[in-house]
């Protein structure tokens, strides 16, 4: 069984990773990722594990989206 939050942690690490030169799509991705991180921290503090699980799935989608764009694959 996967623990809740693994994708959130991976996304947080990606947010902190510098890419130079910055692709045009990255600021938008970063804003969305930071919003998910904020909501995840709120859900964790409120012990809302259903919301945290949903946000972890959203983080997974964002991580996959970033990897696809960086490696030239088409957006899903």
N, C-alpha and C positions, 0 to 999 in steps of 0.2 A: 504494500500500500504506500502510495506517495504521501508525503506530508504536505500540509497546506502551506503555501508560501514559497516553494522552491523557485517558481517562475518569477515571483515578485523579487526575490533576492537576485536572480540572474538579470532581471530588467534593471534593477537598481545599479548593478555593476556596469551595465551597458550605458546607462545615463551618465555615469562618471567617466566613461572612456572618451578620450579626445580623438576626433577624426579631423585630420587636416590634409587637404582642404575640406571644408564642410560641404557636403552635398546639399542641394537646394531643399530636399525633402526632410532633412534631419531636424531643423528647428521645430517643425510641426510634430514630428514623431516624438521629440523630446518633451514638448509641452503636454502631449497626450499621456506619455509615460509618467511624467511628474504628477499629473492629476490622479492617475491610478495609484501611484505611490502614496499620495496624500490620503486618498480614500481608504487605502489598505491600512495605513497607520491608525486612522479613525476607527475602522472596523476592529482592529486588534485591541485597541484601548477599550472599546465597548464590548469586547468578547463576542462579537457577532460573527461566528464562524461560518455561517452560510454565506454572508456577504463577502467574507474574506476568501472563501472558496471560489465564488464567482469572480472576484477581482484577480485571483491567481490565474484563472482561465483567460481573463482579458490580458493579463501580463504575458501569458504564453503566446497569445495571438500577436501581441506587439513585438515580442522577441522574434517570432518567426517572420513577421513582416520586415523587420530591420535586417535580419540575416538574408532574406530573399533579395532585398534591394541592394545590399552590399555585394552580394555574389551574383548579381545580374539576372536573377530569376524573376519571372513575372509575378505580380501581386495576385494573391488569391481572392 
